[in-house]
Every structure is written in structure tokens, then in C-alpha cells.
Amino acid sequence: MFVHQNNLIMKSSTDVREVFQIFQNKESFFGEIQKTKSNRLILTQLLIICLFAFLYGVVMGSYHSFTQSLVAGVKVIILFLSTVILCFPSFFIIQQVLGSKMSFRQMTMIVLGGVVLTATIALSFAPIVIVFQVTGGNYHFLQLLHVAIFIFAGIFGMKLMVDALKYACDQKNIYPQIGVSVFRIWVIILAFVGIQLAWNLRPFLCEKNEEFKWFRKYEGNFYTAIIYSVEQLVSPKAPAEKPPVPPDRINTITKTPADTLKLLHQTGK
């Protein structure tokens, strides 16, 4: 029994090493993609994406409350996986039309490899985010910081996918050159889909004095929200002051129903 458990642990650790092998030796990882016939690597990639995305989401939501941190963690997982699920079919079909000889499994590994790298880089910034949160970071600053981290991590993830396709084209001759150019367009579509999903899944981050909300209902879009955050960061607007209450209004407000009845009785009304 113990031998069986040790074997499972060794296999799991080997799968994890294979996933992160891409950080050290891209050609070796791409070669592994070409020859592997197992779905274990795909499952390991999905588990790592879910784990890292959840942890980063927890850090995002912890600025507000424990409940918000858990919800944000789940939302980031949904964001990553939904973006891939929605965009992958178009990518696969177009590549097949262009003459790609790569299998469904191989393309899935390449795309998930890019998402793994994106989630890993995003999570690596978690300590920096925590420092700003603990030292009293501004809500709008933290919002822009998270956007910058996702963009930065996403660029590296997309570059990894392009490198994988170039390797398949130049070294293995199983991927058409035009497919690499088309993939760059698909990456832009992927980014817009991710932005739209993130906007509909908001809030990931809430102001401390704001009540917990599953979703926000106000109108607008991602781009106007970013512009507003920049404006608030550069020149924050103080909350509008309430106009002073007239003295006669104060007297009316402070009077009780008993005082009102007494006044009417005195005036004979």
C-alpha cells in the first residue's frame, strides 16, 4: 500500500516537473508535447492553473474581507478557464483549415502551457500586492496594479504559445507558417474576450467601506473604469459636501409629534 502511494506521489511530482520544464528548456517541453500520448499532463496543467488562479484571487479579495477573497479566488479560476474554453474551438478549427498537422491534444497542451505561465507569473506578484494592501494602498491604485499584472503575465503567456507554434513550424514541420501570423490575431481576440469576462465577473476587488457584492450592476465598461481609476489616482475628488440645513428646517426636524400637537392646540387649530 505504501509502495503504491509512493508511486503515485512520484508520478505526480514528475507531472508537475514536466509542466514547469517549459520555464527552463522550451525545446524539451515542446518535444515532449509532440510525443506524449497521455492526458495526465493536461490534467496537471489544469490543476496548476486552478490552484494558482485561486491563490491570486484570494490575495485580490483579501483587501476587503475573507468572503470576498474566497469569491474572488473562484472568479479568477472561472475567468481563466472560461476564456480558454470560449476561444479554443475557433483557434483549433482555423488551424486545421490552414493545414496544421497538430492534434487536438497537442494544441491543448500548448494553450494551457501559456495559461500556466500566465497564472504563475501573476501569483509571483502576490507578495508585492500584499505589501501595498498592508501599507494602506489606495483602492484605485490596487485596481490598476492588478490590471498591469494581468497584462504583464498575459504577454509572457502569449509569447510562450507563439514560441511553441514556431517550434512546431520550423523544427517539426507540422505547423504552417501562416498559422503563426493568424495566431497573433487570435491572441488579440483572446485578450478582448478575457477583458469582457472579467468585466462581467466583477468585482474581484472592493473598497473597504463597500458592502460585499457577488456582482456589480452599474453601467459602463472596462476602459472607462480604468480611465476613472487613473483620474482618481492622479487627482482624487473629495466627496461632495451636503448643503447646510436651514434653521427653520432644523427646528421642524427636531420637533417631536407631541410638540407639534401641543403647538396646534395653542394656536387653536
N, C-alpha and C positions, 0 to 999 in steps of 0.2 A: 504493500500500500504506500509506504513512504517512498519507495523507489519510483512508483508511478507519479506521485505528487512532485517529486524532484524532477522527473522528466517533463512534466507539464510546465513547471517553473522555468526550466532551461529552455524549452521551446518558446515560451512567452518572451523571455529575455532576448532570445535570438531574433524573434519577430520585431521587437522594439528596436534592436540594434540595426536591423535591416531598414526600418523606416527612417532612422536618423543617420544612416550611412550616407544619405544624399548630401548631408552637410559637409562631409569630408571628402568623398570621392563620388562625384556625379556620374562619371562614366561607368563605374562599377555598379551603381544603383540602376542606371538605365539599362545596362546589360542584364541585370537581374530581372528587370521588368520584362525583357524580351523572352527570357527562357522559363520564367516561373509559370506553373500551371495551377497553383493553389490560390484559393480565395482568402487564405489566412492573413496575408499581408494587407489586403483591402480592409478586413475586419479590424486589424491592428491600427491602420490609419484612421478609420472611423472612430475608434475608441480614443485615440490620442486627440483627435480634433474635438470630440465632445468634452473630454477632460479639461483640456487647455482653454477651450472657449468658455466652459462653465467657470473655471477659476478666474479668468479675466473679467467675466461678467459679475462675479461676486465682488471683486475689487471695485468695479464701477459703481455698483449699487450700494456698497458699504458707506458711501458718503452720506446716504440718507438714513437707512435703517437696515436691520437684519432681514426683514421681509423683502425689502426692495433688492437687497443683494442676491437673495435666492432667486427671485423672479428675473432679475437681470441676467443671472447666470444661465437660466433656462432659455431666455430670449436670445442670447448670443449664440447658443447652440442651434436654435431654430434658424437664426439669421444665416449662419454658415452653411448648414445643410440644405436649407430651402433654396438658397442662391445657386448651389451646385445642381440640385435636382431640377430646378426650373430651366437652367441654361444648358445642361449637358446634352439633352436629346438633340437640340439644334446643332451643337458642335459635332456630335458623332455622325449625324446624317450628312452634314455638309462635307465632312472629311471623307466619308465613304463615296460621295458623289465625285469628289476631286481625285479619287483613285488611291486613297490610303489603304495599305495592307495591314494596318494595325488592328488588333482585335478589340472587342468591347472591354475586355479585362485590362488590356494594356493601356488604353486611353483613360480608363477609370483610375488606374494607379497613378498616371501622370497628373491628372487633375487633382486627385486627392493629395498627392505629394506636394503640390503647390499650396493647397489649403493647410496642410500640416505645417509647412514652413511659415505661412501667414499667422496661424494660431500660436506657433512657438515664439516668433518674434514679438507678437503683441503681448504675450504673457511675460516675456523678458522685461518689458517696461513696467510691469506691475509694481515693483519696489519704488520706482520714480513717482508713479501715480499716488502711492500710499504716502510718500513724503509730503507731496503737495496737499493731500487731504488732511493729514495730521497737523501741518503747519498753517492751516486756515486758508487753503486755496479757494479762490473765487469760483463760484458755480460756473460762470460763463468761461472762465479760463480752463477749468477742468473739461468742460464740454468740447472746447477747441482742441485741447490736448488729446482727448480720446479720438477725435476725428483725425488728427495728424498721425497718431499711432496706427490707426487702421489703414490710412493711406500708405504710410511708410512700409508697414508689414505686407500690405497687398502688392506693392510694387515688386518686392522680392519674391513673393509667391508667384506672381505672373511671369517674372523673368525666369524662374525655375521651369515653368511649363514650356516656355519658348525654347529654353536650352534643351529640354528633353526632346522636343519635336525636331529641333535642328540636328540632334544626335541621331535620331531615327532616320532623318533625311540623308545626312552626309555619310554616316558610318554603316548603317544597316540597309539603306536604300529601300525602305518600306514606307516612306512617307514623302509625298510630293512637296516640292519646294514652294509651290503656290499656296499650299496648305498653311505654311508658317505665316505668310502675309495675311491670309484670311483669319488665322487665329488671333492676330493682333486686333483685328476688328471685333472679333468675338469677345476679347478681353474687355474692350470698352463697353460692350453690351452687358457683360457680366458685372462691371462696376456700377452701371446705372441701375440694374436690377437689384443689386445689393443695397444701394442707396435708398431706393424706393421701399424695399422691405424694411430697412432699418427705420425709415420714417413712419411706417405704419405700425411697427412694433414698439415705438417709443411709449413711455420714457424708459431709458436704461439708467439715466441719472436724474435725480430730483433734487430741488433745493431743500435745504434742511427744514425750512419752515413750511414746506408744502406737504399736504396730506398724501398718503400713499395712493397711487392710482395704477390700475392694470394697464390702461391705455389712455391717451390724451385725445380730446375731441376737437380742439380748436383747428381752424383752417390754416392754410399756409403750405410751405414746402421746405425741404431740407435747406435749400440755398438761401432763402430769406431768413431762416432761423440762424444760419451761420453768420450772415451779414449782421443780424441783430446782436448776436453774441460778441462779434468784433466791436460793434459800436458801444456796447455796454462795457467792454473791457477797456477801450480807449478813452471814452468819455461817459462814465456811468451817470445815469439820470436819477436824481433823488426822487423818491415817491412824492406825488402831488400832495400839497398840504390842504387840509379841509378848510373851507371858508369859516370865519368866526360866526358864532351863533348870536343873533340879535338879542339884546337884553330882554325885550318883551317875550321873545320865544323861550328864553331861559326860564322866565317866571312861569310860563304856561307849562313847560316841561316838568318843572319841579313841583307843581301843584298836584296834590292827590285828589281822587274823586270826592273825598269828604270835604276838602277845601272848596272845591267847585260848587258842591251843593250848598255849603254854608254861604258862599258869595251870592248865589242865586236867591237864597232866602232873604238875605239882607237887602238886596235890590228889589225885592218884591216880584221877581219873575218866577 
